[in-house]
Amino acid sequence: MAAGAAVLVAPAALGQGPWPSRPVRMIVPFPAGSSPDLIARLVTEKLAAVLGQPVVVENRPGAGGNIGTGMVARATPDGYTLLFTINGPLVTAPALYRQLGYDPFRQLAPVTLVATSPNVLVVDAQLPVRNVAEFVALARSRPGVLNYGSVGNGSAAHLAMEQLMASAGIALQHVPYAGFPQITTAMVGGQVQAAFMVPAIAMPMVQAGKLRLLAVSTAGRTSLLPNVPTVAESGYPGFEAISWQAVLAPAGTPAAIVDRLYRELVTIIRSDDVRARMRAQYFTPAGTAPASLRDLMASEKVRWDKVIRAAGVQPE
């Protein structure tokens, strides 16, 4: 009750009245139907019920999520504009773009980590490999011949493969596509031989026998796919390339509002029905304190800065 009371007092002191007294915008900097959009809508539906005000999802895609993220970074910090995004605009974009237009560490206030997901290393089912070792051996025997797909320069799919190439000493040709559905089409058609993909897109194709699953990108095995080995245990210790989704607010948002959002969201994320729906989409529910999300952002930025510099990755 004390935290809730604080929320009512702090904004009132600024002359705004109790928060929230009107609808809240949740900016998703990716298209409708994307993974961030689907998880955001699942969470905001529950959040609206406990706040007593609509929480309206607004899709503001463009520039790999940077446009919508920048909007929130520059928004009035009054609790009525929030951000639901993935790791890219927060930790890799600063290393990729010299003039990003926002500083995620100075202009955004972490609220909570919502969910994490592995990337899965998949290959064309016709490729004569059944594990990471065989894939690496084939790539070494055909330097620069095999193609891999991604959803754009600097994307998680791109950087994960750059990390594997550096670790394994192999050379593949990068072919960017508009989205994962286009990559799967290219793989089935033989134009692309491998990719790191989100499991929600890849697994139906794996189950249909169109793609072959070689490994997951988490540091340890994931309960989402418990029988699938990790890249790390396949000979590349320290390999990790997870995707994650989080809620943030503009920096300067009253601490009482951030605290209430964090507490309400954690309760929602850890509820049985939301957990089940997230896991059905191959996401592991999280729900962490704001400081933990900030620490994750910092450590992930260090990790991917190194990969981006070593590979000389440039934005499109």
Salt bridges, closest charged atoms under 4 A:
ASP37 OD1 - ARG41 NE 2.82
GLU58 OE1 - ARG25 NH1 3.27
GLU58 OE1 - ARG60 NH2 3.25
ASP78 OD2 - ARG22 NH2 3.38
GLU162 OE2 - HIS158 NE2 3.14
GLU233 OE2 - ARG221 NH2 2.88
GLU240 OE1 - ARG303 NH2 3.21
ASP259 OD2 - ARG263 NE 2.90
GLU264 OE2 - ARG260 NE 3.31
ASP273 OD2 - LYS46 NZ 2.58
GLU300 OE2 - ARG303 NE 3.65
ASP305 OD2 - LYS301 NZ 2.84
